[in-house]
Amino acid sequence: MVCRIPSICILAAFLSLPAYAQGLKPSDNIPQLEAQLQRDSNDAQLQYQLAIAYWSRKHFDEAQRSLLTAVSIEPRFAAAYLALGYLPYGRRPQLMEDEAKGRVPPEWRDALLEAARLRRRAFLINPLVDLQILGAVISVGPRFLGADRNGHVIIAMDPFAAFVRGDYPLAYSIFSDWVSERAAKAPRDSIPSGLLWYRGLSAGHVGVSDIAIGDFQTLLDRGLRAERSDTVSRIPLMTNDFRYVLAMLEYRSRNFEQAINLYKDALANDLGLFMAHVQMGKIYEERKMWPEAIQHFQDALGTNPDDPSLSLDLGVIYREAGRLAESESTLVHAAEANPRDSRVPFHLGLTLQQEGKRTEARTAFQRFVSLAPSRYAVQIADAKQRLVALQ
């Protein structure tokens, strides 16, 4: 089987592991979370927490509704998209086995296609998205390897279990040991790509940048060689996914030029990769290269016009670049497109205040205070101070 997107490869690897009792521990927090959302209905994080609590009680319709609400409030909420991408496997536990055997019931095929799209979107938004949601559908644990000469049981910790628990340092340590053991016995080229993927991914989660970059560079090089050697079908073999993740790792390591070149190559191979534009826009924003930053956020919005959070990004960049009229109009559009995103009126208020439009700014800040989740305490305090100043 050829894995074409990271989430599918992760799923395939987990399917090959011995399974233990799967699922989430039933939550007792549903009434408390529902009460909190009565006060903080625009808190995407709370919506996500409630969704997982519903899921733990097998209230799958309610879980889906809360997850969809979360991504409607924050359209780039990677963890919520990943959860939506695995929800069908929660609804039908045997679905993974059906899929592995190529026996998916017809009534589930469309749902699985949509789930794969959502998982891809999660990894597109954040290649290092938290993988703990896998524990809702797959459980792995220590492997029994036998007994030593004294009859003591030998247990090997499973790094995939560490992934499910969110223990990325442990996962990285074990995968590194596996790579080192393999490298000591054979050339590096013989190390399986799947092992480098997991070691590189866990290294990225714990911030061991040189290892993560090295592993994904190896994966990219292998993919490029495979493409060049296949003159008939030119199967991508995940090459562009490796390139995109490598760009993110270079960006996090502050290697801006390498990151930009990789993002450009990724876009050349996939024009719909709007997050590459977003990331390049952020790089140019950090460097205060405003025309380039604006262009990339414009391109991101043009590629994915249904994501109103991109209008928010563009409106903020316009303000930072001193283009206040364009910032105002763009943020007004963002507010109309997603009236539940409280971040928009806050930034609109900042723009209007800079323009000297005191009455309009006061209205925007008042709307922010009325919409904002309580976890935005710092921004709420700031907005209230500005409201006093604008009296």
C-alpha positions as CSV (number, residue, x, y, z in Angstrom):
1,M,0.0,0.0,0.0
2,V,1.3,3.5,-0.9
3,C,0.4,6.1,1.7
4,R,-0.2,9.5,0.2
5,I,-1.0,11.7,3.2
6,P,0.4,11.7,6.7
7,S,-2.8,11.0,8.5
8,I,-3.5,7.9,6.3
9,C,0.0,6.6,6.9
10,I,-0.4,7.1,10.7
11,L,-3.6,5.2,10.5
12,A,-2.1,2.4,8.5
13,A,0.8,2.0,10.9
14,F,-1.5,1.8,13.9
15,L,-3.7,-0.8,12.1
16,S,-0.6,-3.1,12.0
17,L,-0.2,-3.0,15.8
18,P,-1.7,-5.3,18.4
19,A,-4.9,-3.7,19.7
20,Y,-5.9,-3.3,23.3
21,A,-9.2,-2.1,24.7
22,Q,-9.9,1.1,22.8
23,G,-11.9,4.2,23.6
24,L,-12.0,7.2,25.9
25,K,-12.5,7.1,29.6
26,P,-16.2,8.1,30.1
27,S,-16.3,11.8,31.1
28,D,-18.3,13.2,34.0
29,N,-17.7,16.8,32.8
30,I,-20.6,17.1,30.3
31,P,-22.9,19.1,32.6
32,Q,-20.1,21.4,33.7
33,L,-18.9,22.0,30.1
34,E,-22.4,22.7,28.9
35,A,-22.9,25.2,31.7
36,Q,-19.6,26.9,30.8
37,L,-20.7,27.1,27.2
38,Q,-23.8,28.9,28.2
39,R,-21.5,31.7,29.3
40,D,-18.7,31.2,26.7
41,S,-20.6,29.9,23.6
42,N,-17.9,31.3,21.3
43,D,-15.1,29.4,22.9
44,A,-13.9,26.9,20.2
45,Q,-11.6,25.2,22.8
46,L,-14.6,24.6,25.1
47,Q,-16.6,23.3,22.2
48,Y,-13.8,20.8,21.4
49,Q,-13.6,19.7,25.0
50,L,-17.3,19.1,25.1
51,A,-17.2,17.2,21.9
52,I,-14.6,14.8,23.4
53,A,-16.7,14.4,26.5
54,Y,-19.7,13.5,24.3
55,W,-17.6,11.1,22.3
56,S,-16.5,9.4,25.5
57,R,-20.1,8.7,26.3
58,K,-20.8,7.5,22.7
59,H,-23.0,10.5,22.0
60,F,-21.6,10.8,18.5
61,D,-24.1,13.2,17.0
62,E,-23.6,15.6,19.8
63,A,-19.8,15.3,19.4
64,Q,-19.9,16.0,15.7
65,R,-22.1,19.0,16.3
66,S,-19.7,20.5,18.8
67,L,-16.7,19.8,16.6
68,L,-18.4,21.5,13.7
69,T,-19.2,24.4,15.9
70,A,-15.5,24.6,17.0
71,V,-14.2,24.8,13.4
72,S,-16.9,27.3,12.4
73,I,-15.7,29.6,15.1
74,E,-12.0,28.9,14.4
75,P,-11.6,27.7,10.8
76,R,-8.0,26.6,11.4
77,F,-8.6,24.5,14.5
78,A,-6.4,21.5,13.5
79,A,-7.2,19.3,16.4
80,A,-11.0,19.6,15.8
81,Y,-10.6,18.7,12.1
82,L,-8.5,15.7,13.1
83,A,-11.2,14.6,15.5
84,L,-13.8,14.9,12.8
85,G,-11.6,12.8,10.6
86,Y,-11.6,10.0,13.1
87,L,-15.2,10.2,14.3
88,P,-16.5,7.6,11.8
89,Y,-14.2,5.0,13.4
90,G,-15.7,5.9,16.8
91,R,-19.2,5.4,15.4
92,R,-18.4,2.1,13.9
93,P,-15.4,0.4,15.6
94,Q,-15.1,-2.3,13.0
95,L,-14.7,0.3,10.3
96,M,-10.9,0.2,10.5
97,E,-10.8,-3.5,9.9
98,D,-13.3,-3.1,7.1
99,E,-11.1,-0.5,5.5
100,A,-7.9,-2.5,5.9
101,K,-9.6,-5.5,4.2
102,G,-11.1,-3.4,1.5
103,R,-14.6,-4.3,2.7
104,V,-16.1,-0.9,3.6
105,P,-19.9,-1.0,3.5
106,P,-21.3,1.2,0.7
107,E,-23.1,3.4,3.1
108,W,-19.8,4.3,4.8
109,R,-17.7,5.1,1.7
110,D,-18.6,8.7,1.4
111,A,-18.1,9.3,5.1
112,L,-14.6,7.8,4.9
113,L,-13.7,10.0,1.9
114,E,-14.8,13.1,3.8
115,A,-13.0,11.9,6.9
116,A,-9.8,11.5,4.9
117,R,-10.2,15.1,3.6
118,L,-10.7,16.4,7.1
119,R,-7.6,14.6,8.4
120,R,-5.6,16.0,5.5
121,R,-6.8,19.5,6.4
122,A,-5.7,19.0,10.0
123,F,-2.2,18.1,8.9
124,L,-2.2,20.9,6.4
125,I,-3.0,23.4,9.0
126,N,-0.5,22.0,11.5
127,P,1.8,19.1,10.7
128,L,2.4,18.7,14.4
129,V,-1.2,18.5,15.4
130,D,-1.8,16.7,18.7
131,L,-2.4,13.0,18.0
132,Q,-4.1,12.1,21.3
133,I,-7.4,11.8,19.6
134,L,-6.2,8.5,18.2
135,G,-6.7,7.1,21.7
136,A,-10.4,7.4,21.1
137,V,-10.3,4.8,18.3
138,I,-7.1,2.9,18.7
139,S,-5.4,1.7,21.9
140,V,-1.9,0.2,22.0
141,G,0.2,-0.7,25.0
142,P,3.4,-2.4,26.1
143,R,4.4,-5.4,24.0
144,F,5.0,-8.7,25.7
145,L,8.3,-10.1,24.3
146,G,8.6,-13.2,26.4
147,A,10.6,-14.1,29.5
148,D,14.2,-14.0,30.4
149,R,16.2,-16.9,31.7
150,N,15.0,-16.2,35.2
151,G,11.4,-16.3,34.2
152,H,10.9,-12.6,34.4
153,V,8.4,-11.1,31.9
154,I,10.0,-8.8,29.3
155,I,7.9,-5.9,28.3
156,A,8.8,-3.4,25.6
157,M,7.2,0.1,25.7
158,D,5.4,0.9,22.5
159,P,6.2,4.3,21.1
160,F,2.8,4.4,19.4
161,A,1.2,4.2,22.8
162,A,3.3,7.2,23.8
163,F,1.9,9.1,20.8
164,V,-1.6,8.3,21.8
165,R,-0.9,9.6,25.4
166,G,0.8,12.7,24.0
167,D,4.1,11.6,25.6
168,Y,6.2,12.8,22.6
169,P,9.6,12.7,24.5
170,L,9.1,9.0,25.2
171,A,8.1,8.3,21.6
172,Y,11.1,10.2,20.3
173,S,13.4,8.3,22.7
174,I,12.2,4.9,21.6
175,F,12.1,5.7,17.8
176,S,15.6,7.1,18.1
177,D,16.8,3.9,19.7
178,W,15.2,1.9,16.9
179,V,16.8,4.0,14.3
180,S,20.2,3.8,16.0
181,E,19.9,0.0,16.3
182,R,19.0,-0.3,12.6
183,A,21.8,2.1,11.5
184,A,24.4,0.1,13.5
185,K,23.6,-3.0,11.5
186,A,22.9,-1.6,8.0
187,P,23.4,1.5,5.8
188,R,21.1,4.5,6.6
189,D,19.4,4.0,3.2
190,S,18.0,0.7,4.6
191,I,16.2,2.4,7.5
192,P,12.4,2.1,6.6
193,S,10.8,5.4,5.6
194,G,8.0,4.8,8.1
195,L,10.4,4.7,10.9
196,L,12.1,7.9,9.8
197,W,8.6,9.5,9.5
198,Y,7.7,8.7,13.1
199,R,11.2,9.6,14.5
200,G,11.1,12.9,12.6
201,L,7.5,13.6,13.7
202,S,8.2,12.9,17.3
203,A,11.5,15.0,17.1
204,G,9.4,17.9,15.7
205,H,7.0,17.6,18.6
206,V,9.8,17.8,21.2
207,G,11.8,20.5,19.4
208,V,14.8,18.4,18.4
209,S,15.1,20.3,15.1
210,D,18.3,18.9,13.6
211,I,17.0,15.3,13.8
212,A,13.5,16.2,12.5
213,I,15.0,18.2,9.6
214,G,17.4,15.4,8.8
215,D,14.8,12.7,8.8
216,F,12.4,14.7,6.6
217,Q,15.1,15.7,4.2
218,T,15.9,12.0,3.8
219,L,12.3,11.3,3.2
220,L,12.1,14.1,0.6
221,D,15.2,12.9,-1.1
222,R,13.9,9.4,-1.3
223,G,10.6,10.6,-2.7
224,L,12.4,12.7,-5.4
225,R,14.5,9.7,-6.4
226,A,11.3,7.5,-6.7
227,E,9.6,10.1,-8.9
228,R,12.6,10.4,-11.2
229,S,12.8,6.6,-11.5
230,D,9.2,6.2,-12.4
231,T,8.8,7.5,-15.9
232,V,5.3,6.1,-16.5
233,S,3.1,7.1,-13.6
234,R,5.3,9.4,-11.5
235,I,3.5,8.5,-8.3
236,P,4.2,11.3,-5.8
237,L,4.9,8.9,-2.9
238,M,4.0,11.7,-0.4
239,T,7.0,13.7,-1.7
240,N,5.1,17.0,-1.5
241,D,3.9,16.2,2.1
242,F,7.5,15.6,3.1
243,R,8.5,18.9,1.5
244,Y,5.7,20.8,3.2
245,V,6.6,19.4,6.7
246,L,10.3,20.1,6.1
247,A,9.5,23.7,5.2
248,M,7.6,24.0,8.5
249,L,10.5,22.6,10.4
250,E,13.0,24.9,8.7
251,Y,10.7,27.8,9.6
252,R,10.5,26.8,13.2
253,S,14.3,26.7,13.2
254,R,14.4,30.2,11.9
255,N,15.9,29.1,8.6
256,F,13.7,31.4,6.6
257,E,15.3,31.2,3.2
258,Q,15.3,27.4,3.2
259,A,11.7,27.4,4.4
260,I,10.5,29.9,1.7
261,N,12.2,27.9,-1.1
262,L,10.6,24.7,0.2
263,Y,7.1,26.3,0.5
264,K,7.5,27.6,-3.1
265,D,8.4,24.2,-4.4
266,A,5.4,22.7,-2.4
267,L,3.1,25.2,-4.1
268,A,4.5,24.5,-7.5
269,N,3.4,20.9,-6.9
270,D,0.1,21.7,-5.3
271,L,-1.5,25.0,-6.1
272,G,-4.2,24.4,-3.5
273,L,-1.8,24.3,-0.6
274,F,-3.1,27.6,0.8
275,M,-1.3,27.1,4.1
276,A,2.1,27.4,2.3
277,H,1.0,30.9,1.4
278,V,0.0,31.6,5.0
279,Q,3.3,30.4,6.4
280,M,5.3,32.4,3.9
281,G,3.1,35.4,4.7
282,K,4.0,35.0,8.4
283,I,7.8,34.8,7.6
284,Y,7.6,38.0,5.6
285,E,5.5,39.6,8.4
286,E,8.2,38.8,10.9
287,R,10.7,40.4,8.6
288,K,8.4,43.4,8.1
289,M,8.5,42.8,4.3
290,W,4.9,44.1,4.0
291,P,4.3,43.9,0.2
292,E,5.4,40.2,0.2
293,A,3.4,39.4,3.3
294,I,0.3,41.0,1.9
295,Q,0.7,39.2,-1.4
296,H,0.9,35.8,0.2
297,F,-2.1,36.3,2.4
298,Q,-4.0,37.6,-0.6
299,D,-3.0,34.4,-2.5
300,A,-4.0,32.3,0.5
301,L,-7.4,33.9,0.5
302,G,-7.7,33.5,-3.2
303,T,-6.9,29.8,-3.0
304,N,-9.3,29.2,-0.1
305,P,-11.9,31.9,-0.1
306,D,-14.3,30.1,2.2
307,D,-12.0,30.5,5.2
308,P,-12.8,33.8,6.8
309,S,-9.8,33.6,9.2
310,L,-7.7,34.4,6.2
311,S,-9.5,37.7,5.9
312,L,-8.6,38.3,9.5
313,D,-5.0,37.6,8.8
314,L,-4.9,39.9,5.8
315,G,-6.7,42.7,7.7
316,V,-4.1,42.5,10.4
317,I,-1.2,42.6,7.9
318,Y,-2.8,45.6,6.2
319,R,-2.9,47.5,9.5
320,E,0.7,46.5,10.4
321,A,1.7,47.8,6.9
322,G,0.0,51.1,7.6
323,R,-2.8,50.5,5.0
324,L,-5.6,51.3,7.4
325,A,-8.5,51.8,4.9
326,E,-7.8,48.3,3.4
327,S,-7.4,46.8,6.9
328,E,-10.8,48.2,7.9
329,S,-12.7,47.0,4.8
330,T,-11.0,43.5,5.0
331,L,-11.9,43.1,8.7
332,V,-15.4,44.3,8.1
333,H,-15.7,41.5,5.5
334,A,-14.2,39.0,8.0
335,A,-16.7,40.0,10.7
336,E,-19.6,39.5,8.2
337,A,-18.3,36.1,7.1
338,N,-17.8,34.8,10.6
339,P,-19.7,36.8,13.3
340,R,-18.7,34.4,16.0
341,D,-15.0,34.9,15.8
342,S,-14.4,37.5,18.5
343,R,-10.9,38.1,17.4
344,V,-12.2,40.1,14.4
345,P,-13.9,42.9,16.2
346,F,-10.9,43.3,18.5
347,H,-8.6,43.8,15.5
348,L,-11.2,45.9,13.8
349,G,-11.3,48.1,16.9
350,L,-7.5,48.6,16.8
351,T,-7.7,49.6,13.1
352,L,-10.5,52.0,13.6
353,Q,-8.8,53.5,16.7
354,Q,-5.7,54.1,14.6
355,E,-7.8,55.8,11.9
356,G,-9.3,58.1,14.5
357,K,-12.8,56.7,14.2
358,R,-13.6,56.8,17.9
359,T,-17.3,56.0,17.8
360,E,-16.8,53.0,15.4
361,A,-13.8,51.8,17.4
362,R,-15.9,51.9,20.6
363,T,-18.6,49.8,18.9
364,A,-16.1,47.2,17.7
365,F,-14.5,46.9,21.2
366,Q,-17.9,46.6,22.8
367,R,-18.8,43.8,20.4
368,F,-15.5,42.0,21.2
369,V,-16.1,42.2,25.0
370,S,-19.6,40.8,24.5
371,L,-18.4,37.9,22.3
372,A,-15.0,37.0,23.7
373,P,-14.5,33.8,25.6
374,S,-13.3,34.3,29.2
375,R,-9.9,32.8,28.3
376,Y,-9.2,35.9,26.4
377,A,-8.9,37.7,29.7
378,V,-5.8,39.8,28.7
379,Q,-7.5,41.0,25.5
380,I,-10.7,41.7,27.3
381,A,-8.9,43.9,29.8
382,D,-7.1,45.7,27.0
383,A,-10.4,46.3,25.2
384,K,-12.0,47.7,28.3
385,Q,-9.1,50.1,28.9
386,R,-9.4,51.3,25.3
387,L,-13.2,51.8,25.8
388,V,-12.4,54.0,28.8
389,A,-9.9,56.0,26.7
390,L,-12.4,56.3,23.9
391,Q,-15.2,57.8,26.0
